[in-house]
Amino acid sequence: MGTINLFVDDVLRAGPQRWIYGATMAACVLAAVPLVVRQRVGRWQMFGLVLLGDLIYLVVVFCIDDPVRYATPLMLLFPAFVAAWFLGRWELAVNMVVTTLVCLVALWPSYDDPVALGVQVGVSAGMLNAGALGVFVLRRRVQRLLVATQALSHLDPLTGLFNRRFLVGQAPRMWRQARRDGTRVAAMMLDLDHFKRLNDAHGHAAGDAVLRAVAASLTATVRPTDVLARTGGEEIVVLGLVADPDEAAHLAERLRTAVADSRTADGHAVTASIGIALTRPVEGEDAAEALWRLVDRADAAMYEAKQQGRDRVASLWLPRARAPLPQENTTRQGPAATDVA
């Protein structure tokens, strides 16, 4: 509409300027068509569009009779704010310099006094750049707030471990990877032994300290690809990919020893009963539903470990849970389990 108005109001200069203006507007439309079709603009493409907006303003100033009246530097407000909201700090800094130069070039013919020109350029460019900088700072704060909010939605506030929501969100990725690599998904359910007794005897603050100590010890023990999540109370789930039951049994024994070795500043400690369950993901199954079926099986194995004396590992492919051997308490390595399934 602005292009049409300039033609109708006869503001454009006669001669080649009129055609330059029309050609520039047409080129802008043609440049925008591929971006609209793709519906995606890269960082450098956005930077180019911002600089194109600055160039268009210069073309408008060059092609009209009264730039001060019809083409004030406020026309640069839109590209300046686009740069502030979508680009990085260096691109924004470059655009601020370009904005200042464009204001100088655009206002130069309208002022004979260099002092008046400098004041006007300083006011116009300063207002635009200050506004863009303010938008950029606001955007960074909003981004940090969103990142912090997203992190909090995936973390358990007491232990810093992941929560149930994150565990469920990771299931599709792990199921895909297991199908691709031909591995199994192992779920290990850890439940702290006699945790209620510790809470009753020493208070909930001591119980919270134990949970944090256990979480720190487990975090240092799990593999980088494993998912360690607190699902509620004193229950913790470890989800990982294993080649066979032996690997799952070794990892579970390392986790059991890590819990037994953890201590709070006041010397409180607990042990853990661990249940293991394995599955081979199949094409087409719902990963979230399959995850909870797997966790339920690991939970049943964990209760088997509880019934057989606690502080031990139980699995669905072993007939009974067993206590750790003496050498396992020192080496953190358990004997390999046999898959009888």
C-alpha positions, 0 to 999 in steps of 0.5 A: 500500500505504501508503494501505491500511495507514493505513486498516487500522491505523486511524491516520486520524482520524475524520470529514472527514480520512479522506475528504480523505485518500482524495480526495487519494490518488485525485486523485494517481492520476488526475493520474498516469494522463495522464503514464503514457499519454504516457510523457513528463514536461516540466520544469514538469510534473515541478516540479509533481509534486514540489510535489504530493509536498510537499502530499501529506505535509502532507495525511497529517500533517493526516489522521492521529492521530500524525504524529511516529510515522507521518509523519516528514519522511523522507517528503519524501525522495523528492520532494526527490531527484526535484527534485535529479535532474530539475530545474534549480538554481532549481526545486531552490532553491524546493523546498528552501525549500518543504521547510523550510516543510513541515517547520515546518508538519508539526512545529508541533503536536507541539512546544510549545517553540519552541527544540525546534521550531526544532532539529527543523525545522533537523535534518529540513529540513537533512538533506533539503536537504543530501541533495538538494543532494548528489544535484544536485551528483552529477548535474551531475558525471555530466552533464559527464562524459557530455558530455565522453565523448561529445565525445571519442568524436567528436573526433580527439585530435591535431587536434581535428577530427571523426573517422570516427564523427562523419562517418558519423553526419552522413551521414543528415542531409546526405543528407536536406537535399540531397534536400529542397533539391535540392542535391548532396553534395560529398566532398573528400579531402585528403591532405598531400603528402610528409608521410612525408618531413617526419616522417622528416626532422624527427620525429613531433613536427614532423609532429603540429604540421603536422597541428594547424596544417593543422587550424586553417587548414581549420577557419577556411576551411570553411563552418559547415555543412560537416563537417571530419573526419580519417579517418586519418593525413594524410587529411582529408575535407570533406563539404558541400552544393553547388549545382553543381560550380563551387561545389565546385571553388571550395571545394576551391581555398580548402582547398588554399590554406589548407593551403599557407598554414599554418605551424607555429611552427618554420616547417614547411609542407606542401601538399595534393592534393585530390580532389572527388566529387559525388552527388545523394542519392536516396530510399531509399539507405543514407546511410552506404554512399552516403557511403563510395562517394562518399569512395572516388570522391574518394579516386580523384580525389585520387590523380589529383592526386598523379600529376599533380604534387601541390598541386592539385585533381582531380575526376571531372568534369575529365579531368586534374588541373591545377596552381593558377594563379598568381593562385589562390595569392594570391586563394584563388579557383580557376576554375570547373569545368565539369560534363561529366557 
